[in-house]
Amino acid sequence: MVYPDSFDGFMIESHKKWSDFKRKDFQPKPFEDEDVDIKIECCGVCGSDVHTITGGWGEGHLPLCVGHEVVGVAIKVGPKVTTVKVGDRVGVGAQIWACLKCKVCKSGNENYCPHQVDTYNAPYPDGTIAQGGYASHIRAHQYFVFPIPADIPSELAAPMMCAGLTTWSPLVRAGCGPGKKIAIVGVGGLGHFAILWAAALGADVYVISHTADKEKDARALGAKHFIDSTKSDWAKPYAFTFDFILNTADVTNTFNMTDYMSTLNVGATFHNVGLPDQPLPSLKAQDFVSNAAAISASHIGSRTEAIEMLKFASEKGLRPIVQTIDLSAAGCKEAVERVHKNDVRYRFTLVNYDKVFGASK
């Protein structure tokens, strides 16, 4: 079968063979009135893809096609679709559906909808398992399909769909801007976006990293200060300094959290968007007393935030650092294995989909 009866993608069949991709057909959920079918042009490779296919975040619905940083062209729209027309270049991130009826959705926080469906490895209400963007097509509710500004190349827009939004949302909600001292933990796929956004928003940006040779990149992205967290007593000079810490690292389970918490200003927050496989380090209530600090986390961002982020990136000329890999079973394997080893600067985008799936629908 071919589109529209089935989509074609690269899937894993076992967590034990998590980088062994097989090209397979799969059936999407039934097309509904507010759905958009997208012929995929490219897809970013996210750390979430690796956590999922390795089983680090739990048992997946196998076989599984991952990928939730999708950019492509709308080729079919439902009769109730008003935000997208056929031929538009659009993006889809890490969420593909929500009820849009509950109080959470109605408050503009549909990314926290208790009924939400992730872009892959999640069941729709009818039981269909959502499949991701290492594929020929994706079917999405119009609310989770975002217009891409004309001046942002597709391979650079793709990682904005997850990594970009995941860092943009908490920074904006924390009031990141002039007069704020913001610390970014980690210079990687998420971290380099966070530095880019925070600096462009006008904050005084500090980077905390255990990799000293990333200082040059951090400063080029807009950081004014670089802190090497491998040095003894690194945190002491920064006691009560930061108005917000955005932790983008996914090795938080290895951190001495009391060091990080000590650098927060009174009432400030250590906020997680890097999500490790292992539990966070244990803390006592007393660890929060000295500065009334807090720990929090977030899940991607809302549609409104996604559109604002893309507009901001376009107006400010902000672009992530991206390497491209041609789509194929071997290309998928290379991409996820290198992300697993942190051998990427700083995001991968899988490209040249037409060479695999053809230029027609």
PyMOL commands that set and color helices and strands:
alter all, ss='L'
color gray80, all
select helices_A, chain A and resi 47-53+103-106+110-112+142-144+154-161+163-173+189-200+212-221+236-238+252-254+257-262+285-288+303-316+329-340+353-357
alter helices_A, ss='H'
color red, helices_A
select strands_A, chain A and resi 7-12+21-26+35-45+70-77+89-92+95-97+117-118+137-141+146-147+181-185+204-209+225-228+242-247+264-272+294-297+322-326+347-351
alter strands_A, ss='S'
color yellow, strands_A
deselect
rebuild
show_as cartoon
